[in-house]
Every structure is written in structure tokens, then in C-alpha cells.
Amino acid sequence: LTLLTIFFVSIFSIPFLFLGKLSYQYGLKNIQTANKEAGTLSEIFQSTRIIIAYGKQLFSKNLYFKRYDDHVKATIKTQIISFFPPLAFAPFAMLAAVISLGLLIRENNNISELAAVLWSLISLVPLIAGSLQANITIRNFLPSYEQLNFLKDSAKKLVETTGKNVFHKLEKNILLKNVFFSHNEKPLLVNCDLNIQKGK
């Protein structure tokens, strides 16, 4: 009975396993629309004066609402693909157990024993459905994780080195020698020296 149920459950699970790829695509679409929505809102806030000066308030509002609607649609698809498959899978898993039971009843097996095993198998259905949901959920959030890693790696590449000497504490003084500084191509400091004693 166990082997038959596993066989039928595996067959019914195949279509749901392919939903992992679809879930990744929906997750990617969700993060892309979220980025566009946040980017548009940030641009509107930063360009408020220009928008008001040129009378583009309605245009900006409609643009943001479009970005928002796109993100809402992507989010709804993401939620459906995350929660619907486990609910849809449960009846198929129970059907697999019932088919297995029916096949073994034809072989004149003890019905009470088969019923006990069947109950155990049906109790496992939520665990199997939960595993499918976990797989789909992980695939769904994978684009967000990839984006965080991309931003993290980009930030590491953009770090500017400011010197190799590490400052621990001020021992005696701060000494500047031969300092040059210009502003708007006008020299303000030319070959200046400065010695500031500790505590002064």
C-alpha cells in the first residue's frame, strides 16, 4: 500500500514540481515591479519642485499609480502561486491513497488494517503539500536574495581606499606639511604648514 501510494503521489506531484520555475519567474517579476515603483516614488520626491514648476503633477501621479498597479498584479500572482498548489495537491494525494487502497481491497486484504495504514498515509499528505509549498516559496524569494547579493557585491567593488595607515589615537600632535588647496581654480592655501599640539 505504501509503495503504491508513493507511486501515485509521485505521478500527481510532477506537474506541481514544474511550478517551481514559474514561481521563480513570478518572484523575479515581483521584485522588478517593486524596484520600479520605489524608484518612481523616489524620483517624484526628489523632483517635486520641477514637477510643480512644469505642472506635471497629474502625469507624475498617473505614472506612480501605473507602477503601483503593476506591482500589485505581480504580487497577487506571486501569492497565488505560493498558496494555491498545496491546496490543489491535497485532493490528488488523497486520491492516490484511495486508489492504492482500492487496488489492495481487490486482493482480499484485511480492510481494517488497510484503513489504519490509509489513515496514516492521509495524515502525511499535509507534510508532502508543505514540502511542495516550501519549494515554491524558496523559488519565489530567490530573485530577492540574488538582488541582495548583487548589491552587496557591487558595494564591495565600489569601496574607495582612503589610505593604508590605521589611526589608533592621538599621541603628540597633528602636523600638516606643504598643504595646497584651491577652490574654483583659485588657490587659497599655498605650501602651508600647520602644527596642532595635543590638547590645544
C-alpha positions in Angstrom: 0.0 0.0 0.0 2.8 2.4 0.9 4.7 1.7 -2.4 1.5 2.1 -4.4 0.7 5.4 -2.7 4.2 6.7 -3.2 4.0 5.8 -6.9 0.7 7.6 -7.4 1.6 10.6 -5.3 4.9 10.9 -7.3 2.9 10.9 -10.6 0.5 13.6 -9.3 3.4 15.7 -7.9 5.1 16.1 -11.2 3.0 19.0 -12.5 3.4 20.8 -9.2 7.2 20.4 -9.3 7.3 22.4 -12.6 5.6 25.2 -10.8 8.9 26.0 -9.1 10.3 27.5 -12.3 7.1 29.5 -12.8 7.3 30.7 -9.2 10.8 32.0 -9.8 9.7 33.9 -12.8 6.8 35.5 -10.8 9.2 36.3 -8.0 11.5 38.0 -10.5 8.7 40.0 -11.9 7.6 40.9 -8.4 11.0 42.3 -7.4 11.3 44.2 -10.7 8.0 45.9 -10.3 8.8 46.7 -6.7 12.1 48.3 -7.8 10.3 50.4 -10.5 7.6 51.5 -8.0 10.2 52.5 -5.4 12.4 54.2 -8.0 9.5 56.2 -9.4 8.4 57.4 -6.0 11.9 58.4 -5.1 12.3 60.4 -8.4 8.9 62.1 -7.7 10.0 63.2 -4.2 13.4 64.4 -5.5 11.9 66.3 -8.4 9.0 67.9 -6.6 9.9 71.5 -7.4 10.5 70.7 -11.1 7.1 68.8 -11.3 5.3 71.7 -9.7 7.1 74.3 -11.9 6.1 72.5 -15.1 2.6 71.5 -13.9 3.3 67.7 -14.2 1.5 66.7 -11.0 -1.1 64.6 -12.8 1.4 63.0 -15.1 3.6 62.0 -12.1 0.6 60.7 -10.1 -0.6 58.6 -13.0 2.9 57.3 -13.6 3.3 56.2 -10.0 -0.2 54.6 -9.9 0.7 52.6 -13.0 3.9 51.4 -11.3 1.9 50.6 -8.2 -0.8 48.6 -10.2 1.9 46.6 -12.0 3.4 45.7 -8.6 0.0 44.7 -7.1 -0.7 42.4 -10.1 2.7 40.8 -9.8 2.3 40.4 -6.0 -1.2 38.7 -6.4 0.3 36.2 -8.9 3.1 35.6 -6.5 0.8 34.9 -3.6 -1.5 32.6 -5.7 1.5 30.5 -7.0 2.7 30.2 -3.4 -0.5 29.1 -1.6 -2.7 27.5 -4.3 -0.6 24.5 -5.3 -0.5 22.8 -1.9 -4.3 23.2 -1.6 -4.8 21.8 -5.1 -2.3 18.9 -4.4 -4.1 17.6 -1.3 -7.1 16.0 -3.1 -4.8 14.4 -5.6 -2.6 12.9 -2.8 -5.7 11.5 -1.1 -7.0 10.2 -4.4 -3.7 8.3 -4.8 -4.1 6.8 -1.3 -7.7 5.8 -2.1 -6.7 4.2 -5.5 -4.0 2.2 -3.7 -6.5 1.1 -1.1 -9.0 0.1 -3.8 -6.4 -2.0 -5.7 -5.4 -3.9 -2.5 -9.1 -4.5 -1.4 -9.5 -6.4 -4.7 -6.8 -8.7 -3.5 -9.0 -9.6 -0.4 -6.7 -7.9 2.1 -7.9 -7.1 5.7 -9.9 -3.9 5.4 -9.3 -2.8 9.0 -5.6 -3.0 8.6 -5.7 -1.2 5.2 -7.9 1.5 6.7 -5.3 2.1 9.5 -2.5 2.4 7.0 -4.6 4.6 4.7 -5.2 7.0 7.7 -1.5 7.2 8.3 -0.8 8.0 4.6 -3.6 10.6 4.5 -2.0 12.2 7.6 1.2 12.5 5.6 -0.5 14.5 2.8 -0.1 17.9 4.6 3.6 17.2 5.0 4.0 16.5 1.4 2.0 19.5 0.4 4.0 21.6 2.8 7.2 20.4 1.1 5.9 21.5 -2.3 4.9 24.8 -0.8 8.3 25.3 0.7 10.0 24.6 -2.7 7.7 27.1 -4.5 8.2 29.7 -1.7 12.0 29.4 -1.8 12.0 29.7 -5.6 9.7 32.7 -5.3 12.1 34.6 -2.9 15.2 33.6 -4.8 15.2 36.7 -7.0 15.2 38.9 -3.9 18.1 37.0 -2.5 20.0 37.3 -5.8 19.4 41.1 -5.9 20.7 41.5 -2.3 23.8 39.5 -3.2 24.3 41.6 -6.3 24.0 44.9 -4.4 26.4 43.5 -1.7 29.0 42.5 -4.3 28.6 45.9 -6.1 29.1 47.8 -2.8 32.3 45.8 -2.2 33.6 46.7 -5.6 32.8 50.4 -5.2 34.6 50.8 -1.8 37.3 53.5 -2.1 40.5 53.1 -0.2 41.5 56.2 1.8 44.9 55.1 2.9 46.8 52.2 4.5 47.7 53.8 7.8 45.2 53.0 10.6 44.6 55.7 13.2 44.5 54.5 16.7 44.9 57.5 18.9 46.4 61.0 19.0 49.9 60.7 20.6 51.5 64.2 20.4 50.2 66.5 17.7 48.6 66.9 14.2 51.2 68.0 11.7 50.4 69.2 8.1 53.2 70.0 5.7 53.2 71.6 2.3 49.4 71.8 2.1 47.9 73.2 -1.2 44.1 73.8 -1.6 42.2 75.6 -4.4 38.5 76.4 -4.9 37.1 77.3 -8.3 40.6 77.3 -9.6 41.6 80.0 -7.1 44.5 79.0 -4.8 43.5 79.5 -1.2 46.3 77.7 0.6 49.8 77.5 -1.0 52.5 75.4 0.6 51.1 75.9 4.2 52.4 74.1 7.3 50.3 73.6 10.4 51.3 72.1 13.8 48.5 71.5 16.3 49.6 70.2 19.7 47.6 67.6 21.6 45.0 69.2 23.9 45.3 72.6 22.1 
